[in-house]
Amino acid sequence: MKNRKLSFIFIAVLAVAALILALDMTGAIDFGKDDAQNVQYKDFVEMVNLDEVQSVTIGNDSVMFTSNGKTLNTSNPNYDGFVRDMLEHGIEVIDETKGNDAFNNLMDMVFNVFFIGLIAFGAIKLIQYSRKTFKVVRHTGVKFNDIAGMEGLKKDMMFLVDVLKNPNAYKGKGVRQVKGVILEGPPGNGKTLFAKALAQEAGVRFIATKGADFQSAMMSMGSRKIRMLFSKANRNKPCIVFIDEFDSIGERRNYAGTGIDKENNRIITAMLNEMDGFTANTGLLVIAATNSFASLDPALVRPGRFDLKYHIGEPDYATRLRLVEIYTKDKKLEEDLDGAALATSFDGLSCSAIEAVLNEASAIAVQHNSEISVQDILDAALKTGSRLASKPRTNKR
């Protein structure tokens, strides 16, 4: 979080620096100029002809003059006879350009070099920061035993990884490697955890990222980050790339939208190019997780790019029972409260919601110095915003 804040601050500084540089180079601003009212040059000439100007100070780009006690400013006409014309009207002339040309040119050069250097330095640092966002993990520390349910998915994905690690063996059997897999379903049901466990079980490198990592305040930086991601993944094959919140960058393209829409279009185009850029048997598998498959761009998720789609929904009874066993392993339930009753009550809750309820119930029980009771479960569900299917039954008669 700290690095991200620093990145945004740095981008803001660069934007201001670029704006100042552009204004200075176009003459829209002139550092060192006194704050004086501007008048058009034709009005200045009329004032000279009416003998209303007492003195002029000639600068590189402007002429500052006094008229009836007021200090005014106009543009420098830059013609050879200007000083002569002023003297003929009895106007005092101070020419600051003769002695300051070299100094002003030097200061302009220093100013421009400084800001151009700052912008270049910022671009380099931003690229370096972007590269650090995609960390290669060799051991995720999560195994399939840590995940309840998904047995069919585990079996299918382990086969895909075996093809990933042994492409030549399967190529002779007419089986090509799958490039991409979509995990679709409501949040909190273990899509991210499953991807980590798959990489650990398969013994391949793992790069985890999310859609928000590709969003940037700088135009085209999102597509550049896509290329950086796949470049790093290709250097660490065999490798699984996991992209969470995929719908935040893979939504249907809007060609008549805002600047943000255009940037998203560039990100999708970069993603298409990368998915088409690596062929079968390359040792690279992309897993994308989304809560809304229908919102994804059809060109992105078609077969040949993302060949398979799995729905990971709310856990069934057997999975809920296993979750209760896992999350109450170090917790004590009252004697008349068992896992089967809790699994029934938790129908409709996500895996993360079940964990949250049991954790809060345990905290309540600890405060009361007692075992977890039915009331603790009800209170925990209320605090975590989880709606139970029914009140847990007890073994009391």
N, C-alpha and C positions, 0 to 999 in steps of 0.2 A: 504493500500500500504506500509506503514511504517513497519507494522508487517511482511509483506511478504519479504521485503528487509532484515530485521533482521534475518528472518528464513534462507534465502539463505546464509547470512554471517555466521550464526552459523553452517550451514551444511558444508560450506567450511572449517571453523576452525576444525570441527570434522574430516573431511577427511584428512586434513594435520596432525592432531594429530595421527590419526590411522596409517597413512603412516610412520610417525616418529617412532611410537611405534613398528611397524612391522620391520622396518629396524634395530632398536636398538636391538630387541629381537633376530633377526637373525644374528646379528654381522656385518651387512652390513655397519653400521656407528658406530663410537665409540666417544662419546662426551668427550672432554678433550684431545684428541690426537692431537699432533702437526702436522702441515701440512708438511709432508715429502714424498719423492718419495718412492713408494713401489717397492720392488724387490721380486722375488720368493725365497723361502727358500733354494732351491738347489743352486741358485746363491750366496746366503749369505754364505753357507758352502764352496763353492769354493773360495770365497774371504777370508774366515778365513784361509783356508789351504795355501793360497798364502801370508798370513801375511799382508793383505790389510785392516784389521779391527783394529782400535785402541781402541775403547770402545763400550760397549753395555749397554743399559738401558732396563731392563726387565719389561714389563707391564703385565697386566692380559691376554690380547689377542694378544699382539704384542711385538716385540723387535725393539727398535730404536738403530741404531748404526752409528758410524762415520767411514768413509773410505776416506782417502786422502783429508780431509777437508770438505767432503760432509756429510750431515745428511740424512740417508736412513732409511727405515722401512721394516720389514718383519714380518711374522707370528711367534707366539710363539710356539715352538715345544712341550713344556710342558712335557719334560722328565727329570728325576732326575739328570742325569749327565751333563746337559747343562752348568751349572755354572762352574763345574770342567773342562770341555773341553775348555771353554773360557779362564780360568786362565792358563791352560797348554800352550796356545798360547800367553800368555803374554798380554791378553786383559783386560783392566780395566772393572770391572763389577759393575753396580749399580742395585740392585734388589728392585724395588718399590712395589713389590707384598707383601712383608712381613709386612711392616708397614701400607699398605693401603688396605689390604683385607677387613677388617671390614668396613672401610669408603666407599670403592667402592661398596660393597654389599649393604650398607645402601642407598647410592645414587641411585643405580639401583632400589632398592625396592621403594624408594620415587618417582623416575621417572615413574616407571610402574604403581604404584598406582594412581599417579596424572593423567596420561593420560587415564587409564581405568575408573577412576572416572569421568573425563571430558566427555568421550564418553557415559557413563551411564547417566550422568546428561543431556547431549544433547538429548539423546533418549527420556528421560522422558519429557523434555520441548517440544520436537517436537510432541509427542503424545498429550500433553496438548494443544498445539497450534492447532493441527488438530481437537480436540474436539470442540474448540471454533469457528471453521469455520462454523459449522452447527448450526446456531442459530434458535431456535424455536420461531416463531412469532404467537401471539394469535390474533392480529388485524392488518391486512395489510393496512387498510384505503382505499381500493379500492372496489367499488361495481359495479354491472352489469350496473347500470345507467351511470357509467363513461366510458363504452365501447360501441362504436357504432357498430351495426350489430351483427352478430354471434347469432341470435336469436335461430336457431335450435340447435346450439351447447350448448347454455346456458341451454335450456330445457333438452337435453340429459344428460349433466353433473350434473345438479341438481338432476336428478333421480339417477345417480350413487352415489352421495353423500348421498342421502336419504337411499340407500341400505347400504352405509358405516356406517351410524349412527344407523341404525336399522336392523342389519343383521338377527336377529332371526325372525323378522316379515316377511321378504322376503324368508328366508330359507324354511318356511312352504309352500310357494307358488312355490317352485322349482326354485327360482332365486338366483344364487350365485353372490357374489361380484366380480366385475372386479378388477384384480390386477393392471394392467397398461394400460395407454392410451398414444398414440403417437400423438403429435400435429406437423404436418409437413407443411412446406411452406416457402416462401421467408422471409428474415429478415425484421423486422420493421412493422409487421402487428398485433402485440398485443398478441403473444403467452404467454409471461411472464406476461403481465398485466391481461390476462384472468385467468391464474392460481391463481394470487393473489386475484382477485375478487371472484373466485369460493370459495376459502377458507374463505373469509370474509362472503359471502352470506350463506355458509353452517355452519358457526360458529365452524369450526374445526381448529386445530393447523396447522401451515404451516412451512415447512422447504424448503428454496430455495438454490440451489447450481448450479454449472455449471461444465462442463467437465474438465475445467482447474484446478479445485480444487483438482482433483484426481491425477494430474500429479506431480511427485516428483523427486528430484535428488537422493533419496535413494531407492534402489531396494525393491520391494514388499510393499512400503509404500502406493501406490495407492490402492491396494487390501485391505490393513488394513483400509484405510479411508472409503472404501465402507462398510466394516463391522461396522465401527463406526457410519456411517450415519444411517444405518438401526437399529442399536442398540438404537440410540437416538430416532428414529421415533417410534419404538415399545414401548418405555417408555412414549411416549406422544400421544398415540392413544385416540380418532380418529385423524388421521393426514394425510395431503397431502404432499407428497415429490415431489418437482419440480426440475428436472434436465435439465438445459438449455445447449445448444451446445452438445447435447447428442452424435452426430456423432464423436466428438473428442475422445470419449472413447469407443464407441460402434461399431466402424468400423469392417468390416470383418477381422477375425483373419488371421495373416500371420505366419505360423509355421516355415518358413525358413528365417525369417527376421533378423533384427538387434536386439540389446539389447532393444531398445525402443519398437520394435514390440513385443518382449517377455513380456515386462512389461505391454503393452496394453492387451496382451492375458491373463495375470494374472488378470487384472482389469475386463475383460469381464467374466472370469470364476467366480470371486467373485460375480459379479452382477448376474450371472445365479444361483449361489448357494443361494443368498439372495432372489431372486424372487421365487425360488422353496421352500425356507425355510418357507415362510409364506403362509398359506392356505387361502381359502376363509373365509369370515366372521371374519377377524382379525381386521378390523377397520383401514386399511392402504391402501392408494391409491397412486400409483406412476404415475406422469405425466412427460413425456419426450418430449422436444422440439428439433426439428432438421430442418436444411435447406436441408438435403439430405437423404431421407429415403432409397434410393436405395443403399447407402453405408453401411448401418447398417448390422451387423451380423445376418443372418436369424435365427439362434438358439436363439438369444436374443429377437427378436421381434415376435416370433411365438405366435399364440393363446395359452392361458394358462399362458403366462407371460405378454405380452402386447396384450390384446384382441382386442382393438379398435384403429383405426387410423382415424384422422380427418385432412383434408387439410384446412389450413387457407391461402387463397390466397389474392391477391390484393382486396381492397374493391370495391363493386359494387356501382352503382349510389346512391342508397338510403343510403348506409353507408357513402359514401363521403359527401353527403348532411348533414347528421347528424354530421360528423366530422367537417365540416365547421361551423355548428351552435355551437358546443362545443368550438372550438378553436377561434371563433370570438366573444364569449360571452362578453368579456371585451374589445373588439376592435371595432373601428368605421370604417365602409366601406363608400366610397363615395356613394352618393344617387343613382347614375346610375349603381352601381355594386352590384349584389345580390348573395346569396349563390348558387342558381341554376346554374348560369353561372360559378362560381368557381368549383362546383362539376363536371361539364362537362369538364372543362379544366384540372382537376386533374385526369382524367381517366388514369390508368396505374401506378399511384404513390402509394407507400405504405402509411400506416397510419402515420408512423413517418416522412416520406417525406412531407406529407401534413402539419403536424404540424410545421415542420421546415420552410417551405415556408411562412406560415401565420405568424409565429413568426418573421421571418426576414423582411417580408413586414411591419409588425407593427413597427419594429425598424426603418426602413427607413422613415416611415410616421412620427414618433415621431421626428426624426432629422429635418424633413421639417416642423414640426408643422402643419401637415395636416392630413386628413383622408386617409385611405388606398385606393390607386388608382390602375387602371389596370397596369400602368407603374411600380408601387411599386411591384406588383405581379410578373411581368416579370423580374424585377431586382433581386428580392428575389430568383426566380427559378434559375437564372443564378449563383448567389452566392452560393446557396446550392447544385448546380449540379443536379437539378431536371428538367427533360424534360417534359414540359407541352404538353398535347395532342392537344391543340389549344389555341389561344389567348382568354382570357375571353371576352365575349360579354357584352356590356353595354346596358342600357335602352334608350340611346340617340337615337333620330331619325334624 
